[in-house]
Amino acid sequence: MPAVSRLSVTPVKGLGLLHPDEIVLERSGVADNRRFFLIGPTGRLFSGIDHGPLVQIRPRYDGERDFLSLTFPDGSVVEGEIVLGEPVETEFYGRPVAGRLVAGQWAKALSSYSGKELRLVRADRPGDACDVHVVTLLSEESVAELAGRAGRAAVDGRRFRMLVGLAGGAPHEEDTWAGREVQVGAALVHVLGPVPRCATTTRDPSTGVRDLDTLRVIKEYRGLREGKDVDFGVYADVVAPGRVRVGDPVEPR
């Protein structure tokens, strides 16, 4: 039986991942996961696909204190309480996400690091800044299959930035759960279908440097969905909230 092998969250979309031992899944996802995101000078969403080394910034967010800390690769830290500014609306893959600009030192530090004019935004509602759906699942066996197809001993699955990592099943077993409910720890999710992948997955998850043409490899052995999408992992929505811990069983119904 598959079990939860890793949990991956980040308070700021595109920045480094955190790997807690447990999360609480609400209908809106994990409360502070991707609560913040970046936009460029025109208001367009800016993420790791635009500047891979964002993953080298380690974010921490205390929702109770509304306190954000960003540790940059050189060891410098920018931190403080969140002060919200003017409202903005950002397009997320064809849908609008309402948020507020975050005032203070964040924009200057992030712009200096990336070489781009960036601003930090907090989404008004938890879960809105997730790409499409609030839960994603991917098995270690699927990643191992990809590694073998790429002629590598191993591939770091963090590059796919999935909320729930699984171990103990067959490669791409999660694909067979589409349309079914799956018990994940104390939470119940409804698996909707495959996650189309982008060029972010071609980057090393520690450095943000391109090191593997994942899209080519996946396309070669899995083909394209509807002639365009390169799929890897699955999306899900939360049916019944609950706590999820590393080691919890994952049971399709």
LOZAZA-451171 format. One record per residue (C-alpha): residue number from 1; residue in three letters; x, y, z. Coordinates in steps of 0.2 Angstrom, whole numbers, plus 5000, padded with zeros to 4 digits. Example, Ala and Ser with C-alpha at 12.3 -4.5 7.8 and 13.67 -1.06 7.14 Angstrom:
2
R roke torfi    x    y    z
R    1   Ala 5062 4978 5039
R    2   Ser 5068 4995 5036
// end
This chain:
253
R roke torfi    x    y    z
R    1   Met 5000 5000 5000
R    2   Pro 5007 5017 4996
R    3   Ala 5011 5029 5010
R    4   Val 5015 5048 5012
R    5   Ser 5034 5049 5009
R    6   Arg 5036 5068 5009
R    7   Leu 5026 5084 5011
R    8   Ser 5032 5100 5002
R    9   Val 5025 5117 5005
R   10   Thr 5032 5135 5003
R   11   Pro 5024 5151 5009
R   12   Val 5030 5160 4993
R   13   Lys 5027 5153 4976
R   14   Gly 5043 5149 4967
R   15   Leu 5054 5150 4982
R   16   Gly 5063 5136 4991
R   17   Leu 5052 5121 4998
R   18   Leu 5049 5116 5016
R   19   His 5046 5098 5021
R   20   Pro 5036 5097 5037
R   21   Asp 5032 5081 5045
R   22   Glu 5014 5085 5045
R   23   Ile 5001 5096 5037
R   24   Val 4983 5100 5040
R   25   Leu 4973 5099 5024
R   26   Glu 4958 5111 5023
R   27   Arg 4946 5113 5008
R   28   Ser 4957 5127 5003
R   29   Gly 4973 5117 5005
R   30   Val 4987 5120 5017
R   31   Ala 4983 5137 5025
R   32   Asp 4999 5146 5022
R   33   Asn 5005 5136 5007
R   34   Arg 5009 5148 4992
R   35   Arg 5000 5162 5002
R   36   Phe 5012 5174 4994
R   37   Phe 5018 5176 4976
R   38   Leu 5028 5188 4965
R   39   Ile 5024 5199 4951
R   40   Gly 5034 5209 4938
R   41   Pro 5033 5227 4934
R   42   Thr 5018 5224 4922
R   43   Gly 5009 5214 4936
R   44   Arg 5012 5198 4927
R   45   Leu 5015 5182 4938
R   46   Phe 5033 5179 4941
R   47   Ser 5040 5162 4947
R   48   Gly 5053 5149 4945
R   49   Ile 5050 5147 4926
R   50   Asp 5056 5165 4925
R   51   His 5071 5164 4937
R   52   Gly 5076 5147 4943
R   53   Pro 5087 5152 4957
R   54   Leu 5072 5159 4967
R   55   Val 5072 5141 4974
R   56   Gln 5088 5146 4983
R   57   Ile 5079 5158 4994
R   58   Arg 5073 5149 5010
R   59   Pro 5056 5157 5016
R   60   Arg 5048 5155 5033
R   61   Tyr 5030 5162 5038
R   62   Asp 5022 5162 5054
R   63   Gly 5003 5165 5050
R   64   Glu 4998 5168 5068
R   65   Arg 5011 5183 5070
R   66   Asp 5009 5187 5051
R   67   Phe 5028 5187 5051
R   68   Leu 5039 5182 5035
R   69   Ser 5057 5178 5034
R   70   Leu 5067 5176 5018
R   71   Thr 5085 5169 5019
R   72   Phe 5095 5172 5004
R   73   Pro 5110 5161 4998
R   74   Asp 5123 5173 5004
R   75   Gly 5116 5172 5022
R   76   Ser 5107 5188 5022
R   77   Val 5090 5188 5030
R   78   Val 5075 5200 5026
R   79   Glu 5061 5198 5039
R   80   Gly 5047 5207 5047
R   81   Glu 5028 5208 5050
R   82   Ile 5018 5209 5034
R   83   Val 5011 5226 5030
R   84   Leu 4998 5226 5016
R   85   Gly 4997 5240 5003
R   86   Glu 4986 5242 4988
R   87   Pro 4975 5229 4980
R   88   Val 4980 5220 4964
R   89   Glu 4973 5207 4953
R   90   Thr 4985 5194 4945
R   91   Glu 4981 5181 4931
R   92   Phe 4985 5163 4936
R   93   Tyr 4983 5152 4921
R   94   Gly 4967 5160 4915
R   95   Arg 4959 5165 4931
R   96   Pro 4960 5181 4942
R   97   Val 4968 5180 4959
R   98   Ala 4965 5195 4971
R   99   Gly 4978 5200 4983
R  100   Arg 4987 5215 4991
R  101   Leu 5004 5221 4988
R  102   Val 5016 5219 5003
R  103   Ala 5024 5235 5008
R  104   Gly 5042 5237 5015
R  105   Gln 5059 5229 5011
R  106   Trp 5053 5214 5001
R  107   Ala 5052 5221 4984
R  108   Lys 5070 5229 4985
R  109   Ala 5078 5213 4991
R  110   Leu 5069 5201 4979
R  111   Ser 5072 5213 4964
R  112   Ser 5091 5214 4969
R  113   Tyr 5093 5196 4970
R  114   Ser 5084 5192 4953
R  115   Gly 5089 5207 4943
R  116   Lys 5071 5210 4939
R  117   Glu 5059 5223 4946
R  118   Leu 5048 5212 4957
R  119   Arg 5034 5215 4970
R  120   Leu 5028 5203 4984
R  121   Val 5009 5200 4984
R  122   Arg 4998 5191 4997
R  123   Ala 4983 5182 4990
R  124   Asp 4967 5187 4999
R  125   Arg 4961 5169 5001
R  126   Pro 4971 5154 5006
R  127   Gly 4973 5142 4992
R  128   Asp 4970 5155 4978
R  129   Ala 4989 5156 4973
R  130   Cys 4990 5137 4970
R  131   Asp 4992 5134 4952
R  132   Val 4975 5126 4948
R  133   His 4970 5114 4962
R  134   Val 4976 5114 4980
R  135   Val 4982 5096 4981
R  136   Thr 4995 5087 4970
R  137   Leu 5001 5069 4972
R  138   Leu 5016 5061 4964
R  139   Ser 5025 5044 4968
R  140   Glu 5043 5041 4971
R  141   Glu 5041 5026 4959
R  142   Ser 5035 5037 4945
R  143   Val 5051 5048 4948
R  144   Ala 5061 5032 4948
R  145   Glu 5054 5027 4931
R  146   Leu 5058 5044 4924
R  147   Ala 5076 5043 4930
R  148   Gly 5078 5026 4922
R  149   Arg 5071 5033 4905
R  150   Ala 5083 5047 4906
R  151   Gly 5097 5035 4909
R  152   Arg 5100 5042 4927
R  153   Ala 5103 5033 4943
R  154   Ala 5091 5045 4952
R  155   Val 5081 5061 4949
R  156   Asp 5076 5072 4964
R  157   Gly 5057 5073 4964
R  158   Arg 5057 5090 4973
R  159   Arg 5059 5098 4955
R  160   Phe 5040 5094 4953
R  161   Arg 5035 5104 4968
R  162   Met 5021 5092 4973
R  163   Leu 5012 5094 4989
R  164   Val 5011 5075 4993
R  165   Gly 5025 5063 4989
R  166   Leu 5020 5044 4989
R  167   Ala 5030 5028 4990
R  168   Gly 5026 5010 4990
R  169   Gly 5015 5008 4974
R  170   Ala 5018 5005 4955
R  171   Pro 5025 5019 4944
R  172   His 5011 5031 4939
R  173   Glu 4999 5021 4949
R  174   Glu 4992 5038 4955
R  175   Asp 4986 5041 4937
R  176   Thr 4974 5027 4939
R  177   Trp 4965 5036 4954
R  178   Ala 4957 5049 4942
R  179   Gly 4939 5051 4947
R  180   Arg 4941 5042 4963
R  181   Glu 4942 5047 4981
R  182   Val 4958 5043 4990
R  183   Gln 4961 5043 5009
R  184   Val 4977 5052 5013
R  185   Gly 4980 5051 5032
R  186   Ala 4965 5058 5040
R  187   Ala 4960 5068 5025
R  188   Leu 4950 5063 5010
R  189   Val 4953 5069 4993
R  190   His 4945 5068 4976
R  191   Val 4958 5065 4962
R  192   Leu 4953 5075 4947
R  193   Gly 4966 5071 4934
R  194   Pro 4984 5074 4927
R  195   Val 4995 5088 4931
R  196   Pro 5002 5096 4915
R  197   Arg 5021 5100 4917
R  198   Cys 5031 5116 4912
R  199   Ala 5049 5120 4910
R  200   Thr 5051 5123 4929
R  201   Thr 5053 5104 4931
R  202   Thr 5069 5105 4920
R  203   Arg 5078 5114 4934
R  204   Asp 5088 5107 4948
R  205   Pro 5077 5109 4964
R  206   Ser 5092 5115 4975
R  207   Thr 5100 5127 4962
R  208   Gly 5087 5132 4950
R  209   Val 5099 5128 4936
R  210   Arg 5093 5118 4921
R  211   Asp 5100 5101 4922
R  212   Leu 5088 5088 4914
R  213   Asp 5075 5089 4900
R  214   Thr 5061 5082 4909
R  215   Leu 5048 5087 4897
R  216   Arg 5057 5078 4882
R  217   Val 5059 5062 4892
R  218   Ile 5041 5062 4899
R  219   Lys 5035 5065 4881
R  220   Glu 5045 5051 4874
R  221   Tyr 5038 5038 4885
R  222   Arg 5021 5044 4890
R  223   Gly 5016 5054 4875
R  224   Leu 5006 5070 4874
R  225   Arg 4988 5072 4881
R  226   Glu 4977 5080 4868
R  227   Gly 4992 5083 4858
R  228   Lys 4999 5096 4869
R  229   Asp 5001 5092 4888
R  230   Val 5016 5083 4896
R  231   Asp 5008 5075 4911
R  232   Phe 5017 5070 4927
R  233   Gly 5007 5067 4944
R  234   Val 4989 5071 4948
R  235   Tyr 4978 5085 4955
R  236   Ala 4965 5083 4969
R  237   Asp 4953 5093 4979
R  238   Val 4949 5091 4997
R  239   Val 4933 5082 5001
R  240   Ala 4935 5080 5020
R  241   Pro 4949 5090 5029
R  242   Gly 4961 5081 5040
R  243   Arg 4979 5080 5046
R  244   Val 4992 5071 5035
R  245   Arg 5008 5065 5042
R  246   Val 5024 5057 5033
R  247   Gly 5021 5038 5034
R  248   Asp 5002 5039 5033
R  249   Pro 4994 5026 5022
R  250   Val 4986 5032 5005
R  251   Glu 4971 5021 5001
R  252   Pro 4960 5024 4985
R  253   Arg 4942 5020 4988
// end
